[in-house]
Amino acid sequence: MKKLRVLVALVIFCLVSAKFFDVYSALPKSYTMYYNPIGTQFAPSLLKMLAFGSLAMGAGFITFTILALIFGRAYCSFFCLFGILMDIIRRIVIFPANSFLKKTKLGKFCAKNFVVQKYAKARNVMRTSFLFIAILSIILGYGALFGLIDPYSLYGKIMGGIVHPTACLIVNGTSQALYSFEIFAVRPVNGDPTIPLALFGVSLFILVIITAMTALRGRLYCNTICPVGAFLGFFANFSIFKISLDNTKCISCGMCERNCKTQCIDAKNKSVDFSRCVLCFNCAERCPKNAVKFSFNPTISKLLKKSDGNAETQSNFVSQKISRRKFPKLALGLTAIFCVAGKKERKQLRNRKCEKSKDCCDATPFTIDGQRPDKRLTMPPGARTMDNFLENCTACQRCTSACKAHILKPSLTELGLSGFMQPFMDFSSGYCIHACHECSKACPTGAIKFIGGKEKRHTKIGTAIFRQELCVVETDGTDCAACAEHCPVSAIEMLPYGDKEDALFVPHVHSDVCIGCGACEFICPVRPHKAIVVQGVKTHKKAVVFDESMRIYKPEEEEKKSDKKAEEKTQPAPQNDFPF
């Protein structure tokens, strides 16, 4: 069973993690359709089911809940990416103690502090509190808050905030170094893959905390903070199969207890808290007498009885008395304050009117400090509405890593307090490519629903806003037209400006045609405030397809009029012999 667990876990981990290492977005379409097991993740499957209103979308959530009733928390060791990452970290931590380094100071230190685990009391108050926090954040629509405790989202923050940017920087550095020797074998990564230092620090902080918890107490996170573990642990109490100790064979040697990742085995009292067991099977592997059994439990009621009269070793954490109420009150109180503050902030932002915008009632309220006041942050194509995106996005960073142009960036304060680390579209280093729909394919929660290339080409996610007083035509008296040349839907038309002899032109935006892809904003050379910026809309719409009849400036008609006037001037005046 342990070999099967390790094999399944490694396959799942490698397949999902491949996307974070795919710096060129070169994985085939079959990867997303057949080989990408992202749908096996518990919390994203639940959120996707709620977002789409379809049980089929919640297949992972339903399947693992049923499996918990049959086998226990099989998800935690077989499929949970964050759990697999913790197992990898623990193997690295204890490696010096079990290898050729075991006689060194490092090996002895690891053997003394990290290898041996001991039975610990169940932290049921904390587990239940974090489960309530998760349920509350989902009900109130705060996906970013849920993402701070959800195991898949934490895994994504580490991979998307550390691994992917680091891999991109290594590729770009290698490419630049080889370029100096006129070797062009390694091409650089598109766009700007870097993230703000503060967000990198957040991801690093999460990694350091989890590494410390895993090194000292194994799967401590799984049975204290993880809401998925608390939820599945409840059903594991009533599972048909469970791990138990055979009293006729057990000699109380403690080998199972010392190798248990979750500290749920009490070798002295020969009992197992199965609600905390993640089915790693380390105990069965290390038991010298084969006293650890994973077998059928014919009487479900036995799970609710005391095994030795000691309430601390009961597996049913739901029936345990919650005498210490300070922590849950504090945790739920802080959650309520966070949600109320975030809700008030969102309401204030949504009620704030946009400056110099015809569509101010539909413009998104979020901005970037230092940018033009009429610029508004844009939601990715497929988000449909701003509310759907903010409520279902858990900031797992999968879309930011999948974006070919690297224009999706995790937010720090751009989306407010309640949108911490949720992605926004930054057009300073690129624009949204028509043929790319990687973010909608990568999103596991339904925050960005899949959208094809044809539909995306005519989906309006924003409107370009032009300010003539900032344009180089006005300030420098020179032509530019870069925005019109790069517009993929012909939404920008160049109109004559000033004297006709100067032949200068300024852009005019057909707002109904503009889709808000950001190509014009990206290419605009004006600094620090660009002459043309994208103002995102709250609800995505279908843009109008450009037609020649919409064109304002028609040089052919102007030439015909000028030619006609010239002919009238050159023709001689008609002669009239009659004097009167």
N, C-alpha and C positions, 0 to 999 in steps of 0.2 A: 504493500500500500504506500509506503514512503517513496519507493522508486517511482511509482505511478504519479504520486503527488509532485515530486520534483520534475518529472518529465513534462507533465501538463503545465505546471507553473512556468517553466522555462520557455515553453512554446508560446504561451499566452503573453508573457513578458516581452519576448523578442519581437513578436508580431506587432504588438501595440507600440512598443518603443521605437520600432523602425521608422515611424513617421517623424519622430523628433530628431533623428539623425539624417533624415532625407533633406539635406540642405538645398538640393537642386529641384526638389519636387519631381523626382524621376520615377517614383514608384508607379507601376502600371495601374490601369483602371481595375483590373481583376483583384488587386490588393484590397481596394475599398469594398468591392462587391462580394468577394469570397473569403479572403484571407485575413481581413482585419476584424478581430474579435471584440471590437469596442462595445458591441451590443451586449456583451456578457457582463458588463459592469453594473452593479446593483443600483446605486443611486442615480446615475444618468438614465438608466432604463425606467426608473420610476418617474423622473421628471419629464422624460419624453412621452410617457404614457399620459401624464397629466396635460402636457402641452398639446398633443394631438387628439386627446380624448379617445384613444384606441387601445384596446387590450393587447393587440398584436405588438404595439410599440413597447409594451411593458413585459415582453416575454422573459427577459432576464430577471426582472424583479419577481415575477410570479414563479418562475422556475426555481430560483434559489430559496424562496420562501417555502415552497413545497419540499425541496431537498432538505431544508432545515428540520422539517417535521419528520423526515425519514432517517436522515443520517447525522444531522447536527450541522455545525457551521463549516460545511465543506467549502463554501465560497471563500472563506477567509484565507485559506492556504493554497487552494487550487487556482483561483481566478482573480482575487483581489490584487491589483497591481501594487498598491502601497504596502500590503502585507508581504508580497514577494520581494519588494525592495527592502523591507526591513529584514527579511531572511538573508538576503545577499549581504546587507550591512553587518549582520551578526556573524556570518561566516567569515567575513573579512576581519572583524574585531577579534574573534577567537582563533584565527589562523596561526598567529605566532605561538600560542600555547599548545597547539596540536601538530606542529611541524618541526622542521630542523632548527627552528628558533626557540624551542621550548626551554632550553638551558640558558638562554641569554636573559638579560634583565627584562627586556621587553616581553619575552615569553612567560617569565615568572610573574610579571606584573599582570598580564592578561589572564593567566591561570588563576591568580588570587582574586581578581576583582570582577572578571567577566564570565568565566566559564560556568561556575556552579550557580544554579538557581535554587531558590527555596520557596516553599509554599507560602503564599501571602493571602490575607483575608480579601474577600471580594469587596470591591469599592462600588457597591450597588447604588448608593446615593448619587455618586458622581456620574455613573453610567446612565441612570434614569434621567438625571438633570440634562445631560447633553442630548439625550434622545428627545426630550421635550423641547429643547432649544432648536433642534433640527426640524421638528414638526412645526413649531411656531414660525420659523423663518420660511418654510415652504408655504404655509397657509397665508402668511402676510405678503408673500412674493418677494422676499429678499434672498435672491440666489447667491449674491456675493457673501452674505453672512453664512449661509449653509456651506459654501465652498471653503470656509475657513476651518471646518471640522470634518467635512466629507473626505474619505480616504482617496477616492479617485482624483478629486480636485487638488488635494495636497500633493499627490504624485505628479499631476500635471504642472503645478507651480514649480516644483523642483526641476522637472525635465524642460519645461518651457522657459523658465527663468534663469537656469544655469547651463544645462546640457546643450540645448539647441543654440543659444547665442555663442557659447564657447566653441562649439563645432564650426559654426559659421566664421568666427574670427580666426580659427586655426586654418580653415580653407582659404580665407582671404589673405592671411599672412603668408601662407605657403605660395599662393599665386603671385603675390607681390615680390617675394624673394626670388622665385624662378623667373619672373619677368625681368629682373635686373640682369639675368644671364641670357636673356632673349629665348627663354623656354616658356612656351605657352600651353603646356600640357594640362595645367590646372586652371580652369576658368573661375573667376570670382563669383560670389553669390549675388543674386539680384537684390537691388534696394539696400536698405540699411537695416541689418538684422539686430543691431544693438538695442538694449533697453536701458532706461534710466538706472543709475547706480543705486538709488534708493530701493527700487523694485528688485534688483539683483540681491541687495542686502536682505530683503524680506524672504526671498527664496532660500538664500544661504542660511538665514536664521532658522527656518523650518527644517532644513536638512541637518543642521547642527543639533537642534533639540531632539529630533527623531533619532539621530545617531546616538546621542547620550542616553535616551530612554531605552533604546534597543540594546545597547552595550551593557547597561546596568540591570535592566529588568525584562529583557526580551520583548514580548508583545504587550508591553504595558499600555501603549496607546490603544490597542484593540479592545481592552477591557476597562478603559477609563473614559476616553474621549470619543472614540468612534461610535457614531449613532447606528451605523450598519451592524456592528458587532452587538450592540445592546438589543437591537430589534431581532436579529437572528438568534441571539442567546435566549430570548424569551421562548421562541419556538423550539429551540434545542432541548429545553427542559422536558418536552413531551415527545421527543423523537423516538422512533421505533428501534433504531440501533444506537448504541452508545458504548463508550469506553468505560470499562470497570476493572477492578482488581480482583483476581481470584484469591480468596482468603486461604484456600487449601494449598496454594503454591507460593504465595507471597511470603518472603522472609524479611520484609521491611528493611531491605538493604539501602533504599533511598535512591537507587539509580534512576528510576522513573521520575522522581521529584526533581533531581538535580538537572535533568535534561529537558524538563518541560518548559516550553517557551512562554506559556501563559501563567505559570505558577499556580496551576489549578489542582495539582495532585498533592494530597496529604498522605505521604507514605506511612507516617506513624499511625494514623487512624484508618489507613487503607480505604480512602474515599477520594472521589473525583468530582469536582464541580464542573459538570458537563456543559453548563451554560457559558463557561469561559473557554472551553476546549476548542481549538481551531483545527483539530484533526491533522496535526503535523506528524504524528506517529513516531516521534522521537522516543517516547516512553516504551513503546512496544519493541523498538529496535534495540534499545539498551538494556532491557530487562533480562537478567541471566537465567531466570526460571520460567520464562514465558507466562508470567502471571498476569500480564496486561491483555485484556480481551476486548475486541470490538465485535460485539455479537448482538443478536436479536434480544430485545427486551419484551418478553411475553406479557408482562403486566405493567401497563403504563402508570398505574397508580403508585408503583414502587418509587417512581421518580419524585413523588410528592411526600414520601415518608422520610423520617430521619434515619440515617444510616447507622449512627452510633450515639445518638442523643446529643450531639454537639451541633448547635444551630449554625455555627460558623462554616460547617462543611456541607450544609444542605445545598442542593443544586438549584433549588427554586428561589431565585433572587427576587421574584415578584412578591412572594409572601413574606419575605424578611421585613421586619419592622424598620422603618426609617426614623430613627431616633434623632439623628443629627440633621437638623433642617436648615442650618445656617448656609451651607453651600448651595443647595438648590434655590433657596430664596435669593441669595446673592446673584447666582448665575442667571436666574430668570428675571431678576430685577434689572441687571445690566443689559440683558437682551431686550427687555421692554423699552428701556431708555434709548438703546441704539435704534430700535425700530421706529419709535416715536420721533426721534431726532431726524432719522433718515426720511420718514414720511413727510414731516414738516418741511424739510429741505426740498424734497421733490415738489411739493405743492407750491412752495414759493418760487421755485425755478420755472415751473410750468405756467404760473400766472404772470411771469415777467414777459413783457412784450418785447419783440425784436425790433431793433431800430432799422428804419429805411427798408422794410421788407413788406411786400404786398401780401405774402402768405405768413404773416407773423403768428396767426392763430395755429398754424400747423407746423411751425418750425420747432426743432428740438431746443430745449432750454440750455443745453450744456455747451460750454465754451472752453477755450484754452487761454490761460492768462498770457497777456502780452500780444495776443492776436487782435485782429479787427473786431470791434464789438458786434458787427452784423454777421460774423462767422459763427456757425453752429456745428457741433460735432455730428457726424453721420453714423447711422447704424448700418452694419454690413448688409448687402443684398441677401434676402432670405429671412431677415429678422422680422419682416412684415410690419410690425409696430414696435415702437420704443418700449411700451409696457411689456410686451411679450419677451423682448430681448433682456431687459433688466430683471424680470422676474424669474426667468429660466436659466440664465447664464450663471454658472458657478465659478467662473474665472479659472477654468482648468488649463487654459493657455494652449489648447490643442489647435484652435483656429489661428492663433498668432504664429505658431510654428509651421502650419500648413500653408499660410499665405505666400504665394509665389513672389509678390512684389514687396513683402515685408512692410505693408502699410498698416496692418493691424497691430496696435501696441497696447500693452496692459496699462490701465489708468492708475494714477496715484491719487489725484484730487479732481481730475477732469470730469468724472462722472459723479462727483459728490461723495459724501460719506458712505452712502449705501451701495455705491458701485465700485468699491475698492478692488483693483486689479481686473475688473471687467474690461474687455478690449474696446478700443475706439479706432476710427480710421484717421490716420495721420498722413496727409498728402504732401508733407514737406520733402519726402524722399521718394515718392512714387505715386502711382494712381491705380485704381481698380481696373484690372484687365478683363475685357469682355469674355475671352475664352476660358478664364479661370473661375472655377466654382469650388475650389478646394476647401474653403472655410465651411461651406454648407454641407459638404460631404464629411468633414471632420467633426462637426459639432455633434456630441453624443446626447444632448439634453433637449433638443428641439428649439433652443434659443435662436439658432440660424437654420431654418428649414431648407431642404435641398431645392435648388433652383437651377434649371438648365441654361445653356448658353443663349438660346433664342429668347427665352423669357427674360433673362438678365439684361439683354441688350436694350429692352424697352421697359425696364423697371426703374421707376424714378425714386431714388433714395435721397435726393437733394436738388438744390437749384443753385446755379452759379450767380453770384451777385457782383456786378461790375461797378467800380467807382472811377469815373473819368479823371477826377482831380489827382489820382495817384498814378495814372498811366503815363508811360514815357512819351506818348504822343503829346500829352498836355505839358508835362514837366520839362522834357528835353527837345520837343519839336522834331521827333524822329519816328519813323514807322517801326512797328514790331510785328503784330499779327500772329505771334507764337501761339496764343490761346486758340485762335480759329483754326490754325493748321493742325493742331493736335486734338481737336474735338472729334471723337469717333462717330458722333451722331449728327454732325453739321448743325449744332444748336447755336453756334456763334457766327454771326454775319458781320463783315466789315463794312462800315458805312463811311462815306466821305466826311472829312473833318476840315473846317476852315476854308481857305481859298481853294478853289478847284485847281489852280495852277500849282499849288504845293503838292498835290496828290497824296495827302495824308489820310489815313483811315483809322477809325476807332471801332472797337468791338461792340456789338449789340447782341444780347442774349435772348433767344427765344425760350422763355421759361417753360412753356409747355413741352418743348422738345428735349430740353436738358434733363439728363438722368442723374447728374451729381457724381460722376465717376472720379472727379478730381484731376483730370488730365490738364485742364486749363490752369488750375491753381498750382499744380506741380511745376509747370513749365514757365509760369510768369516770372520774369527776371527782377521785378521790383522788390526792394528791400527797404525797411524791415516789414512793412505792411504791404502785402501784395495787392495789386490793383483788382484782381478777381479772385474770389474765394467761394467755397461751397457752403451753403446753408442747408443742413440736414433737415429732413421732414420727419414728423412723428409717425406718420402712417405712409408706408410706401404705396405708390400709385403706378398706373401704367402711363408711360410717356407717349406723346403724340409723335408719329413718324414724320420727319421733315419732308416737305413737298416744295417744289419750286414756286408754287403759287404763294408760299409764305414769305418769299424773299422781298425785302423792302427796297433794296437798291438793285435796279435793273439797268445795267449799263447799255444794253442793246436798245432799250426804249429811249434812254437819254441821248444816245447817238442818233437815233432816228429823228428825235425832236430837234437836235442841233443841226442835222443835215437839212431838215425841212426849213428851218429858219434861214440857213445859209442860201438855199435855193431861192427863197422868197426875196432875199436881199439882192441876189445877182440878176434876177429877172427884170427886164425893162418895164417901166410903167406903161400901161395901156394908153394909146393915143385916141383922143376924142375930138373929132372935127367940129362937133357942135359946140359953140362957145358958151352956151348957157347950161 
